[in-house]
């Protein structure tokens, strides 16, 4: 399991994009509107998780909603998380946000999906 987390963090940090990545609906400059708590920063995520504010449940729900929408709208996705528990997803976000405090939660979620796509492709190929 430790290898899984190391691979996911490295792939995300490197910004790896795969052939089976998310199709983008951003404008020509790569900009898109982040609604709700996805516009908050990783610094805010980390603070909410550290002191367990009521906002943390809203942030976690926003992230799970993002992943659910990915499952619903992307062809042949089914479960982008590959069966990961919510706790493991939140732990990934905690680690990512620790290293990328100024990134928005929505950007972190997008990077999580890219990393999960990469790992999913490797699992399918038996690597």
N, C-alpha and C positions, 0 to 999 in steps of 0.2 A: 504494500500500500504506500510505503514511503516513496518508492520509485514513481508511482503514479503522480503524487503531489509534486515531486521534483520535476518530472516531465511537464506537467501542466503549468507550473510556474515558469519554467524556462521557455516553453513555447509561447506563453503569453507575453513574457518580458521581451522576447525577440520580435513580437508582432507577427508571428507566422500566420499566413493566410493560405488556405488550402483550396484545391479545385472544388471541394464540396463545401466551401464556406457560404456565408450568408449573402444572398443577393442584396444589394444596397439600393435604397430608394432616396439616398441623399442627393443634394443638388450637385452641380458640376464641381464645386469646391469641397465636397465631402461634408457639408453642413446639413444637419437635420434637427428638428425640434424635439427636445426631450421634455416630456410632460411629467408633472407630479414630482415625486421625490427622486426620480432619475436625474434631475438637474442639480441635486445636492452633491457636495463633494465627498470624496473618500474620507477627508478629515472629519466631516460631520458623521459619517457612518461609524468611524472608529470611536468617536466620542460617545455616540449613542449606545454602541455595543459595550463600551468600557463601563459606563455608569448606569447602563440598563434603563434608559429613559423610555417613556411611553412611545416615543417616536421610533424606537428600534423595531417594534412590531410592524409599524407601517413601512419602514424601509425594507425589512425582510419580505413583507408581503408584496411590495413593489417588485423586488427582484424575482420572486417566485412567479409573479404575474408576467414578467418579461419572458421568463423561460417557458411558461405555459403558452404565451402568444407565439413564441418561436416554434413550439411543438405544433400548434394549430395552423399556422400560416405557411410553414415551409414544407415543401413536398418531401415525402419519404423520410420524415424526421421521427415521428412517433414519440420518442423520449430523448431529447437532446442531452439530458443528464446521464444517460446510460445507467439509470437506476441509483445514482448517488442520493444519499439522504439529504434532507434540508440542512442538517447540522454540518455535513461535509461541504456543502455549497457555501454556507455562511463562513466556515473556517477559511475556505479559499478566498472569499471576499475580504476577510480580516487580514489575511497575509498580503493580498494584492494592495489593499488600501494603506497598509502600513508603509509600503514602498512607493506608493503613488498618491500621496495625500491631496494633491490638487486636481486629480482626475475626477470627473463626475461619475456618480454611481452608474449612470446609463452607459458610460464608456467602459467602465469596469465590467458591466454585465455583457456588453458586446465582446470584450476580450475573453471573458469566461466562455462564451459560446464558441468563439474561434478555437480556443484551447480544447474544448470538449469535442469539437468536430475533428480536430487533428488526432486526438486519442481514439475517437470512435473509428476513424479510418485505419489506424494502426491495429485496433482490435479485429476489424473485419479482415485485414490482410494477414492476421495471425502473428503479428510482430510483438 
